[in-house]
Amino acid sequence: MHDSPPKIKVEQFSSWYGDKPVHKEISFHVRANEVLGIIGPAQSGKTTLLRAINRTLELTAGARSTGTIQVDGEDVRWVANVYELRRKIGMVAPLPVGLPLTIYDNVAFAPRCAGLSRKSDLDALVEKCLRQAALWDEVKDRLDSLGTKLSGGQQQRLTIARALSHQPEILCLDEFSIAIDPVTTMRIEEVLKELRKDITIILVTNLTQQARRLADRTMFLWNGEIIQLDRSEVIFSENPGNQKTYDYVHGIFG
Amino acid sequence: MISRRRRYEILSERSIETLIYLCGISAIIFVFGICFFVFREGLPLVFKEDTNFSLGKFFFSTEWFPTSMANKRYGALALIVGTLTVTILAMVIAVPFALGATVFLSEFCGGKFRETLKIVIELLAAIPSIVWGFIGLTVINPLIIQVFHVPVGLNALNGAVILALMAMPIMVSIGEDALKAVPDSYREAALALGATRWQMVFRVLLPAAKNGLLAAVLLGVGRAVGETMGVLMATGHAVNIPFFRDDGSFNWGWMFESVRTLTATIAAELGETSQGSDHYRVLFLIGVLLLSITFVINLTADLVVKGIRKQK
């Protein structure tokens, strides 16, 4: 696995919102079929990093960046088809954003945008994704009702189903569990353990224990800089080799 | 004991409350006042005996000869059809344009250009309707004659173009508000799923903003139905149902027939009537009719919007 080329390679990446710097020349890579956990306090640039990878950062007025981010060896800034790139990356936001469409249409949105229109294909895909997100049994009888009517936890699973609907190779989860209860969180974590066999996962989380449970490697991002990036066993051990990491993980930070 | 200062505070609080309350209910008072006035002037004719007026003829006869010496006739059907024709045609022209402008303004152009464009569109809304009428007479009239090779350029099409231009700014600015009210997280979620901007607009934004957009269109319709001066000058002002030829066959060139609207009739004729005459009262009845039409439009808008809300 260590020999395979990196799925995502970030080099000397810096970014700013206006004059405010976010990242300061960070470099790291994500291997294929790896789960990379990213932990760190608010304002440390976790979400911005994800948005830079699927190039939605550029939608924010005043945001700019330097350095390179490569996905499958291709610089995201120069990809020919940005929509293709975005379809390759599933994105789950911290607060569920159920599009104001029916449950079915929410999941079928991305495939339809990509040009899939056969009803039977769509039906099968919607069912598969909802099953993967552990939501199928709860909503199979009301696929025609609005997605925004679901409970918070269900909506979050709906966004996960939606992120899977375009069969991404990379799944970015941005603090997916802050709006949902621990039981649902555990169910989704089970789902992620299934998914990691096929896809690469970047898991941004405020729950350090979640990173410990799921991530192969964990990155501690603080103030736009990588404090430490190592195997999760090391990061969460009694002796991670970096005082800041130890303090943060053990809750004596600041 | 309440101190003097405290008493003053209570008093000023009360008086401000009363004042605001009066401002609030004044709208209701005005509406009822207007209704009362219009009905008082118009309704007596309906119950009057020894007159040529009858409600049946008012609604179903096309013969509008209120000043005839021998035989006065008050058939408003042609005027009603004229108003509907011009309004509907205006909306057919204006709605696609306004929708396009709205989407462009809120999604596809940014920064200074957008601010400039908004100011220009608002300027468009500030042009007085008499000026629009003038434009209809001097610009669009010859244009229609040239482009379509018809003898007269003052017709339903001309009026509709004028109305469309007048209704568009209001539709655009309300529609833009509606699109702006759609949270940015929807846009980003749609784009993150690999949607192009057009797909985002058509599949997410427009459905999400449909209430506001509908309200924008209906406000435009309201503006078009009530508009007077511009259409008076642009439509040719001939009492005429444009859809049929003399032999009763369908007139495919209906767009190029002169028509007359309800509002223009009131504006043109009210000054020449003697107060209290049948003619005077029938014009007020037309006012009642206009009031009812706008009332029904607003009510429908309300119900439709509420219906959509309930569905959610």
Interface residues (C-beta under 8 A of the other chain):
Chain A: N54 T56 L59 A61 Y83 E84 R86 R87 I89 M91 A93 L95 V97 L99 P100 L101 F109 A110 R112 C113 A114 L146 T148 K149 T159 R162 A163 S165 H166
Chain B: G110 P183 S185 Y186 R187 E188 A189 A190 L191 A192 L193 G194 A195 T196 Q199 R203 V204 P207 A208 K312
